[in-house]
Amino acid sequence: MSSLWMLSAGRTRLSLRSLMKAGTTLLAVIVKDGLVYWASVGDSRIYRIKNRRLEQLTRDHNYLMRLMERAKLGEISESAALSDPNREALISYIGMGNVELMDICASGQDLGRDDVILMCSDGLYKSLSKNEILNIILRGSKNKEAATDALTLAALAKKWMRHDNISVAVIGRFNKKQSKKGREK
């Protein structure tokens, strides 16, 4: 059976004016019969850890996505896209009216027995490298709460105060502690 643990840490300052323009990213994951189904709007990410590798399943719905499309067409250089000051602006999010872009995996992707799904906001992946995220998950792979706590604390330790939050959810089959008789607790 899959299990989920989520922790969110952040500092939020809201005014009535900002609430009128508020938006959010959205991630949804369903695990059923060994398959993972997901949906994504915005720049929060879903990763799968499989065979000790971190694989990003979602795309970031930000202006950089559009800039990179233009770079592939030869309209601008890749370096111009990567250095554009508006590259992180969201182009699709909940609260914008008509959602322009939503990624959905409706056919399901194989979820192996030891695979882990990580859902996170940009506060995590902009604070920690992919290697740091992977190593923390692998070290905490026996306990979803420990892995989630360790990811959040490591990101907070980097002191990336420009991010509005660090949200982390981990889904996977985690080994439960064995009693002396060998039964799961």
N, C-alpha and C positions, 0 to 999 in steps of 0.2 A: 504494500500500500504506500502511496506517495504521502509525503508530509510537507508541510509548509511552515516557514517561520519568517516573519517580516519585522523589520525595525526601521523607523524613520526618525531622523534627527535633523533639526534645522532651526533656523531663526526666521520668523516671518513678521514683517511689518506691513499691515494693510490699512489703507484708507478707503473711504467710500468711493473715491474716484478710481482707485486701482481695482476695486472689486467690480466696478462697472465694465472694466476692460479685461477682467481676469479670464484666464484660460488655463488649461492643464493638459498634460500629456496623459495618455491612457495605454495601459498594457493589460491584456487578458490572456490567461493560459488555462487550458483544460488538458488534463492527462487522463486518457481512457484507453484501456486495452493495449497498453504498451506504445501508444502514440501520443504525441504532444501536438495540440492545436493551439494557435495563438492569433492575436490581433494586436495591432500597434498603431497609435497616432501620436506624432510628436517626436521628441528626441530621447525619450527613455528607451532603454534597450533590453532585449531578451538575449541571453547567451545560453549555449549548451556546452557543458563540459563533458567531453566524450574522449575516451582513450588518452586522458591527461592533456587534452588540447582544449583551448577556449575558442568557441566558434560563435560569432555574432549572427543571430538569426534575423534581426530586424535592420531596417535602414533608418538613419536619422532624417527626419522630415524638416530639414532646415535649408536655408538659402545655399549653403555649400553644395547640397545635392544638385541644385539647378546649375550652379557655377561649374561643377564637374561635368555635367552633361554638355555644357558649352565648350569646355576644354576638350572633351572627346571629339567634338565636331571641328576642333581647330579654330574656334572663334576667339578663344582666349587661352593663355598659357595656364598650365596646372599651377605654377607658382603664383600667378595672379589670382586664381581661384582660392588657393590656400591662404593668401594674405589679405583677402577682401575683408574690410572691417565689419561688414554685415553678414559674414558667412555663418554665424551661429543663430541668426534670426529664424524663428520657426515659420514655416510656410503652411503647416497644417497642425491644428490642435483643437481640442474640445473647447468650445466657447467662442470660436471665431465666426459662428454662423454656419454656413455650409462647409462641412469638412471636405477639403479639397483632395486629401490624400490619406488613405488608410491601407495598411498592409495586413492581409489576412492569410493565414495558412489553414485552409479549410480541409485539405486532404490528409493532414497529419504527417508528422515526421517521426521516424523510429526513435524510441527512447529506450536505450539499453538499460539493463539491470543496474549498472553502476553509474549511469549518466546523472548529471545534476543540471537543473535549470536555474539560472540566475536572472532575476528581473531587477533593474536598477535605474535610478534617475541619473542625470548627468553629474550630479554632485559626487557620485562614486567614480564613474569612469573618467572624469576629468581630473580627479584627484589621484587616482592610482593607475599605474600602467597595467596593460593586459597581463604581463608576467606577475605583477604583484597580486592582482585579483586571482589569477589561477593558483598561485602558490598558497594564498590564504584559504581558498576553497579546498584545495587538496590536503592541507594540514588539518582543516576542520571537517574533513569529509565524513567523520564518524558521528558528527553532531551538528545538526542544522542550526541550532541556536548559537553555538560557539562560532560557526562559520559566519553567520550573519552579524553577530556582535563584533567579531574580529575585523570584518570588512568595514563596518561603520566606524569603528574606533580608529582604524588605520587611515581612513579618509579624513576624519576629523583632525587627526594629528598633523595632517598636511596643511591645515589651516587655510583652505581655499574659501575664504569668506565671501567671495563674489557669487558663489552658488547659493541658491535659495534653500536647498535642502539636500539631504542624502537619504534616499529611500532604497531599501534593499529587501528583496524577498528571495528565498531559496526553496526550491522544490526538488526532492529526490528521495530515493530509498536509502535511508541512513541506517547503519548497523546499530541495533539496540544493544545495551549492555547485557551480558549474559550472567545469569545467576550461577551458583556453583553446580546446580543440577543441569545446566545447559539450556534452560528455558529462557525465552526473552522476557525481559521486564517491561 
